């Protein structure tokens, strides 16, 4: 390999390491803003409304239709083995353990994550962040931190909504449309879903995904080039990086939760 090629590889590697260092420092600063952010909880509350309420419709409708599909597919699969009465347990465990946190995080990245990236990127392009720094106002604490903690709080709540509407969707298809016994449907859920092992693991996953997706969205916006093309590129990177990170973390967390 020529000297120019080695220099190019070294430059690219150094740029990637610098980006990782910048992201780690920003993540550390955001974690340190926990106390100040909640002393000014109005800012966090407003962002929770923006991120959570505006994402509620797509989360609820998606959960309902996922429940419809699971109720239908699960019934015909369980019927082969004479276990159609366990439909409620199948739907509930699938949603609470896996689909609820994962699909919610993917939808959150596509709806709220891109909005965060575009908003921060446009602030940077309009030099609003530079003006705040000139006025001795920390943009991380004033702009990024409320959005970060709002996303972390909103994610488990949205995942709970997704799982609840999904279970209702499975009940509609299984009980009302197909004719599975309603008592068996709900009793299987009550007896088979463990609050700490199943629901608790789902909450932990959604919290981790909330940290991940919200931080990636804010980082991409904060580091976007202050041009229309730069903001558009950062928004695209948010969806790609956040989605891949959620799927990779889901595998890691599932492996840890079921082996420990």
Secondary structure as UniProt FT lines:
FT   HELIX           3..32
FT   HELIX           34..39
FT   HELIX           41..48
FT   HELIX           49..53
FT   HELIX           54..79
FT   TURN            80..82
FT   HELIX           84..86
FT   HELIX           87..93
FT   HELIX           94..99
FT   HELIX           100..108
FT   HELIX           109..113
FT   HELIX           114..125
FT   TURN            126..127
FT   HELIX           128..134
FT   TURN            135..136
FT   HELIX           140..144
FT   HELIX           145..171
FT   HELIX           172..178
FT   HELIX           182..192
FT   HELIX           195..199
FT   HELIX           200..222
FT   HELIX           228..257
FT   TURN            258..259
//
